Amino acid sequence: MAGVEQITVDHDEAGMRVDRWFKAHYPGLGFGALQKLLRSGQVRVDGGRVKSDTRLQAGQSVRVPPLATDRKSNAPLTHKTMRDRADGDLLSSMLLYEDKKVLVFNKPASLAVQGGSGIMRSVDSMLEAWRNQKGEKPRLVHRLDRDTSGVLVVARTRGAAQKLTGAFRERTTRKTYWALVKGLPKPLAGRISTWMIKEQTPDGDRMRNVRQSKEADHAISTYKVIEHVGQELAWVRMEPETGRTHQLRVHALHMGHPIIGDPKYFEADQNWEFPGGIQNKLHLHARRIRIPHPDGGMVDVTAPLPPHMIQSWNLLGFDEGTAEKVEESEE
C-alpha cells in the first residue's frame, strides 16, 4: 500500500470525469470505495473537495490517499495468455507508423475492425494487448469493411482520439483507395453523388442508392482510372469525400463497374467469366491516408497492396509507379 500521491492531470485527460480518471489509473478500486473516499474528502483536486462527476482539467493536481490497490502505471505490462502475445505480435507486423499519439496499421483483408455476430477476432479486441501503463486502450477513430485491406488509424490517447475523430467528421482527412473493377468506367474520371439507405437482407445489411430523403445519407466519391486492360478490367483510384458504410463499393456498382470479388455488390451478366489467375476476393485497398496530427502537421501513410491484389497487378501488368506519376502531375 503506497502513501499519499499528488498526481498531475495529463493534457489528454482534460474533461475526464473524476470517477473515470480513477478507473483508468486504479482499475482495482471499486466504485463504492471511491465514493467513500470522495465523501470523506480524502480525494481532492487542487486541494478542494470534488464529486465523482467533476470534470478534470489539464495540470490539476489530484490527491490520492493510500489505497489497497497498486496504481496500474507502476505495474509491468505483461501478456497473461498466449492469445495476448499472438495479438500483440500481429499488431506489430501490421504497424506502418507510430508516435506518442497515433498508430497506423495495414489491416489485412478478412480481419474485422470491430467485433460482432460470428466474429471471434477483431482489431478492436486485439488492441487490448496494447493497453498502456495507465490501463488506457488505443481507440479506433474510423472503420474499414472486413474484406477491405489497408490503412487504419488508431489513437493512442483519449485526447488524440477526439482530435482524429474530429478530422474525419470535418473532412480534413484525405483517403485514397485502389480498386480493380469490371469494365472501363467512362468518363475516365469523375464525381459520384448519391443518397444511400441501409436495408436488411438474408445475407446481412446492404446499402442501396435511393432518392433524397430524411432517412437517407448523402454520399460523395471521386474516381480516376489509372490503367486498364482493354474494356474488361480497370485499376481505379477512388476517394470518398463522405464516410458511408460500403460507400465505394456501392458507388462502383452505381457506375456499372462493380469491384472484382465483392461478395455483396458484384453483378455481371451470364456471359461474363471471372479472369483466370485472379482470386475471387474483394479488390479494394485503402492505399493512403493524410490526416492532421493531434499536435499539428500531417500524418501521411501509404499501405502496400495485399497479396491477392499484388498477384492481380502482376497478372495484368499494372505498375504501381503509374499511380505515383499521376499523383505527382496533379500536385
Phi, psi and omega per residue, in radians:
M1 nan 2.175 -3.094
A2 -1.465 2.946 3.070
G3 -1.468 -2.929 3.129
V4 -1.149 2.361 3.096
E5 -2.053 2.575 2.982
Q6 -2.036 1.896 -3.035
I7 -1.942 2.266 -3.127
T8 -1.472 2.331 3.134
V9 -1.254 2.199 3.129
D10 -1.233 2.784 3.107
H11 -1.007 -0.702 -3.102
D12 -1.277 -0.162 3.133
E13 -1.708 0.029 -3.139
A14 -1.028 2.292 -3.132
G15 1.566 -0.090 -3.129
M16 -1.340 2.418 3.068
R17 -1.168 2.640 -3.135
V18 -1.008 -0.791 -3.100
D19 -1.123 -0.631 3.121
R20 -1.282 -0.564 3.072
W21 -1.091 -0.770 3.123
F22 -1.145 -0.644 3.125
K23 -1.112 -0.638 3.135
A24 -1.247 -0.689 -3.078
H25 -1.540 -0.570 -3.077
Y26 -2.302 1.234 -3.066
P27 -1.059 -0.332 3.141
G28 -1.476 -0.098 -3.128
L29 -1.531 2.064 -3.119
G30 -1.236 2.790 -3.103
F31 -1.106 -0.739 -3.141
G32 -1.097 -0.719 3.127
A33 -1.127 -0.678 3.110
L34 -1.129 -0.756 3.136
Q35 -1.038 -0.682 3.126
K36 -1.121 -0.720 3.129
L37 -1.156 -0.658 3.125
L38 -1.195 -0.776 -3.122
R39 -1.104 -0.621 -3.102
S40 -1.475 -0.069 3.105
G41 1.375 0.203 3.127
Q42 -1.275 -0.473 3.024
V43 -1.729 2.207 3.132
R44 -2.405 2.721 3.080
V45 -2.147 2.097 -3.050
D46 0.916 0.618 3.083
G47 1.484 -0.112 -3.105
G48 -1.866 2.720 3.089
R49 -1.226 2.608 3.125
V50 -2.444 2.918 3.059
K51 -1.906 2.995 -3.077
S52 -1.121 -0.475 -3.105
D53 -1.697 0.151 3.075
T54 -1.124 2.362 3.132
R55 -1.564 2.277 -3.121
L56 -1.505 2.692 3.087
Q57 -2.102 2.612 -3.137
A58 -1.012 2.372 3.104
G59 1.612 -0.221 3.100
Q60 -1.203 2.703 -3.130
S61 -1.867 2.170 3.131
V62 -1.769 2.131 3.072
R63 -1.484 2.119 -3.137
V64 -2.031 2.028 -3.129
P65 -1.294 3.001 3.079
P66 -1.000 2.278 -3.109
L67 -2.116 2.691 3.124
A68 -1.525 0.539 3.109
T69 -2.616 2.447 -3.135
D70 -1.374 2.541 3.066
R71 -1.160 2.330 -3.019
K72 -1.096 -0.522 -3.109
S73 -1.173 -0.283 3.118
N74 -1.582 -0.094 -3.112
A75 -1.708 2.499 3.131
P76 -1.157 2.536 3.103
L77 -1.431 1.963 -3.111
T78 -2.186 2.743 3.050
H79 -1.755 2.057 -3.025
K80 -1.456 -0.321 -3.083
T81 -2.322 2.838 3.079
M82 -1.097 -0.564 3.134
R83 -1.139 -0.692 3.091
D84 -1.051 -0.773 -3.137
R85 -1.125 -0.719 3.136
A86 -1.127 -0.719 3.123
D87 -1.123 -0.764 3.132
G88 -1.095 -0.708 3.124
D89 -1.144 -0.719 -3.140
L90 -1.157 -0.728 3.090
L91 -1.047 -0.719 3.132
S92 -1.084 -0.701 -3.139
S93 -1.207 -0.418 -3.141
M94 -1.545 -0.211 -2.969
L95 -1.218 2.229 3.092
L96 -1.853 -0.556 -3.052
Y97 -2.705 2.525 3.043
E98 -2.700 2.551 2.922
D99 -2.589 -2.869 -3.056
K100 -1.222 -0.321 -3.064
K101 -2.013 -0.484 -2.931
V102 -2.265 2.471 2.975
L103 -2.167 2.457 3.030
V104 -2.266 2.185 -3.113
F105 -1.953 2.740 2.963
N106 -1.771 1.617 -3.069
K107 -1.232 2.238 3.085
P108 -1.300 2.679 3.044
A109 -1.088 2.561 3.113
S110 1.469 -0.166 3.071
L111 -1.619 2.131 -3.134
A112 -1.272 2.593 3.078
V113 -1.382 -0.711 3.125
Q114 -2.208 2.807 3.121
G115 -1.307 2.956 -3.141
G116 3.074 -2.966 -3.130
S117 -1.045 2.152 3.094
G118 1.380 0.019 -3.123
I119 -1.718 2.030 -3.091
M120 -1.620 -0.396 -3.085
R121 -2.506 2.389 3.137
S122 -2.547 2.884 3.076
V123 -1.035 -0.732 -3.116
D124 -1.057 -0.767 3.132
S125 -1.200 -0.615 3.131
M126 -1.169 -0.503 -3.129
L127 -1.143 -0.242 3.027
E128 -0.991 -0.563 -3.111
A129 -1.239 -0.218 -3.084
W130 -2.001 0.481 3.011
R131 -1.076 2.478 3.141
N132 -1.475 -3.042 -3.048
Q133 -1.213 -0.280 3.046
K134 -1.523 -0.021 -3.091
G135 1.469 0.195 -3.083
E136 -1.509 2.164 -3.130
K137 -1.560 2.384 3.051
P138 -0.965 2.542 -3.009
R139 -1.969 2.372 3.000
L140 -1.194 2.477 3.089
V141 -2.148 -0.129 3.015
H142 -2.785 -3.121 -3.029
R143 -2.274 2.757 2.893
L144 -2.255 2.547 3.051
D145 -1.027 2.680 -3.096
R146 -0.993 -0.709 -3.084
D147 -1.526 -0.046 3.107
T148 -1.603 2.318 3.114
S149 -1.724 2.956 2.967
G150 2.094 -2.852 -2.948
V151 -1.131 2.247 3.113
L152 -2.316 2.103 -3.091
V153 -1.629 2.368 3.134
V154 -2.302 2.426 3.116
A155 -1.602 2.434 3.134
R156 -1.500 -0.420 -3.073
T157 -2.282 2.881 3.136
R158 -1.097 -0.790 -3.132
G159 -1.121 -0.698 3.112
A160 -1.120 -0.660 3.131
A161 -1.074 -0.721 3.132
Q162 -1.081 -0.768 -3.107
K163 -1.253 -0.702 3.141
L164 -1.186 -0.735 3.080
T165 -1.058 -0.684 3.099
G166 -1.101 -0.630 3.126
A167 -1.121 -0.659 3.074
F168 -1.206 -0.744 -3.111
R169 -1.137 -0.686 -3.103
E170 -1.509 -0.011 3.074
R171 1.085 0.656 3.030
T172 -1.680 0.131 3.102
T173 -1.806 2.403 3.085
R174 -1.975 2.129 -3.124
K175 -2.005 2.278 3.139
T176 -2.063 2.221 3.124
Y177 -2.030 2.616 2.978
W178 -1.954 2.414 3.130
A179 -2.439 2.639 2.980
L180 -1.904 2.118 -3.038
V181 -2.089 2.765 3.072
K182 -1.320 2.292 3.098
G183 1.383 -2.997 -3.117
L184 -2.154 1.908 3.133
P185 -1.055 2.428 3.048
K186 -2.365 2.244 0.039
P187 -1.149 2.980 -3.077
L188 -1.291 -0.189 3.078
A189 -2.599 2.581 -3.134
G190 -3.110 -3.027 -3.099
R191 -2.248 2.358 -3.119
I192 -2.020 2.278 3.141
S193 -2.342 2.022 -3.138
T194 -2.438 3.014 3.013
W195 -1.975 2.351 -3.039
M196 -2.129 2.618 3.052
I197 -2.443 2.569 -3.133
K198 -1.572 2.383 3.075
E199 -2.300 2.613 3.136
Q200 -1.626 2.358 3.111
T201 -2.245 2.926 3.088
P202 -1.009 -0.410 -3.137
D203 -1.696 0.217 3.139
G204 1.890 -3.064 -3.120
D205 -1.162 2.516 3.140
R206 -2.515 2.446 3.108
M207 -1.612 2.540 -3.118
R208 -2.415 2.439 3.067
N209 -1.327 2.355 -3.119
V210 -2.433 3.076 3.032
R211 -1.275 2.752 -3.128
Q212 -1.000 2.322 3.133
S213 -2.761 2.976 3.122
K214 -1.151 -0.515 -3.085
E215 -1.437 -0.315 -3.038
A216 -1.640 2.671 3.096
D217 -1.880 2.414 3.121
H218 -1.329 2.353 -3.127
A219 -2.276 2.276 -3.114
I220 -2.270 2.307 3.088
S221 -2.430 2.682 2.971
T222 -2.049 2.746 3.137
Y223 -2.537 2.784 3.058
K224 -2.682 2.266 3.082
V225 -1.318 2.219 3.119
I226 -1.621 -0.880 3.078
E227 -2.567 2.833 3.094
H228 -2.652 2.781 3.085
V229 -1.942 1.702 -3.081
G230 0.957 -2.350 3.096
Q231 -1.803 0.152 -2.975
E232 -1.580 -0.827 -3.049
L233 -2.431 2.579 3.127
A234 -2.455 2.457 3.012
W235 -1.592 2.070 -3.034
V236 -2.126 2.327 2.979
R237 -1.579 2.245 -3.122
M238 -2.196 2.454 3.128
E239 -2.332 2.026 3.102
P240 -1.412 2.253 3.040
E241 -1.512 -0.432 3.036
T242 -2.013 3.070 -3.054
G243 -2.219 1.017 -3.133
R244 -1.465 2.703 3.092
T245 -1.012 2.270 3.086
H246 1.005 0.399 -2.986
Q247 -0.957 -0.916 -3.082
L248 -1.158 -0.610 3.136
R249 -1.161 -0.719 3.120
V250 -1.244 -0.668 3.132
H251 -1.194 -0.610 3.058
A252 -1.096 -0.755 3.087
L253 -1.117 -0.676 3.137
H254 -1.056 -0.606 3.102
M255 -1.271 -0.265 -3.037
G256 1.569 0.250 -3.096
H257 -2.347 1.279 -3.084
P258 -1.112 2.746 -3.113
I259 -1.333 2.337 -3.134
I260 -1.019 2.320 3.073
G261 1.406 0.139 -3.134
D262 -1.303 2.020 -3.080
P263 -1.256 -0.286 -3.100
K264 -1.807 -0.632 -2.926
Y265 -2.117 0.036 3.140
F266 -1.341 2.182 3.105
E267 -2.285 2.374 3.125
A268 -2.609 2.727 3.110
D269 -1.302 2.947 -3.033
Q270 -1.147 -0.408 -3.105
N271 -1.479 -0.131 -3.095
W272 -1.436 2.329 3.133
E273 -1.992 2.458 3.125
F274 -1.164 2.282 -3.087
P275 -0.999 2.317 3.139
G276 -1.122 2.396 3.121
G277 1.529 -0.179 3.125
I278 -1.735 2.240 -3.085
Q279 -1.283 2.516 3.137
N280 -1.438 1.168 3.085
K281 -2.245 2.692 -3.122
L282 -1.035 2.140 3.134
H283 -1.709 1.148 3.095
L284 -2.371 2.151 -3.015
H285 -2.346 2.212 3.050
A286 -1.330 1.673 -2.959
R287 -1.333 -0.734 -2.996
R288 -2.613 2.571 3.037
I289 -2.382 2.430 3.048
R290 -2.204 2.003 -3.033
I291 -2.424 2.439 3.104
P292 -1.053 2.313 3.100
H293 -1.316 2.522 3.130
P294 -0.962 -0.489 -3.123
D295 -1.753 0.157 -3.123
G296 1.878 2.757 -3.082
G297 1.406 -2.955 -3.093
M298 -2.212 2.544 2.933
V299 -1.745 2.121 -3.103
D300 -2.226 1.870 -3.018
V301 -2.253 2.408 3.098
T302 -2.051 2.417 -3.126
A303 -1.917 2.310 3.081
P304 -1.142 2.692 -3.129
L305 -1.110 2.637 3.048
P306 -1.291 2.828 -3.065
P307 -0.939 -0.738 -3.072
H308 -1.207 -0.485 3.096
M309 -1.429 -0.570 3.022
I310 -1.040 -0.761 3.123
Q311 -1.045 -0.789 -3.130
S312 -1.151 -0.746 3.131
W313 -1.067 -0.712 3.116
N314 -1.137 -0.763 -3.136
L315 -1.104 -0.629 -3.075
L316 -1.583 -0.111 3.113
G317 1.314 0.427 3.114
F318 -1.375 2.456 3.132
D319 -1.939 2.064 -3.120
E320 -1.019 -0.501 3.134
G321 -1.127 -0.373 3.117
T322 -1.067 -0.726 -3.137
A323 -1.134 -0.655 3.132
E324 -1.134 -0.687 3.117
K325 -1.151 -0.651 3.107
V326 -1.117 -0.772 -3.139
E327 -1.143 -0.679 3.118
E328 -1.108 -0.649 -3.129
S329 -1.235 -0.394 -3.118
E330 -1.503 -0.382 -3.075
E331 -1.458 nan nan
